[in-house]
Amino acid sequence: MVNIQIRGNLIEVVLEKLSSSEISKLQKTSVPQISLLNDIEKQKINTTKNIYRNILPIIDESLELQVSSFENDNYYDDGYTFFRSNLDDIDHQDKDIIIPFGKINIEYFLIKLNYGYGAGFETEIIDLDYKSFETDKLNFNSTFLFEKYNQVMHSLSLNYLVFEDLGRSKYEVLKRELLLVHNHSNLKQLDLSTKISDQVKIVDNIRYN
């Protein structure tokens, strides 16, 4: 068995739909100097739908991809890490991250950006070991998140077979950013690779350090 992990700085991106009626009530009753996002968190306004969630490793000097070989189903095997990389020597393509809304009518939603450090991706390939794993066939897609300075990796593949994250992510959130967004143009998709304010209206935002 081959185990692949990516460790380093990361961004967890979460999009959650909000109730339009509850937002309208807050806008009428909130004190102008008070943040709407503070009211949303204080009054525990419920999100009605999780639109998107993904953990995106940041491509910087902290990032390390490591590939280890284990005996199949032997959880006592210490394993053998035979490949480490910061992605400089792995082929990649620039590709946008598009989140389709489908038929869902989304007027207001939250964008949660959790900045952290740790293991943000892990996958396993059964019946493969270090002798048969072709590291030169690894490939990944990347983009600059919201056109900012953070370049992130959003898929990893071997011979163009995309790996699935096992969801064993172990990381510590170091700071957070919340954005309350109004989809005033009734967009049917959001491009995470494009500046947010060029697509939707940012009603409010808060940063927590």
KAHU-V703440 format. One record per helix or strand. SS is the DSSP state (@ for helix, = for strand). FROM is the first residue (numbers start at 1). LEN is the number of residues. If there is no record, write none. Layout:
ss=SS from=FROM len=LEN
ss=SS from=FROM len=LEN
This chain:
ss== from=2 len=17
ss=@ from=20 len=10
ss=@ from=36 len=7
ss== from=47 len=12
ss== from=64 len=6
ss== from=80 len=6
ss== from=91 len=4
ss== from=98 len=3
ss== from=108 len=18
ss=@ from=135 len=3
ss== from=138 len=7
ss=@ from=145 len=3
ss== from=151 len=8
ss== from=161 len=2
ss== from=170 len=13
ss== from=189 len=3
ss=@ from=196 len=3
ss== from=201 len=8
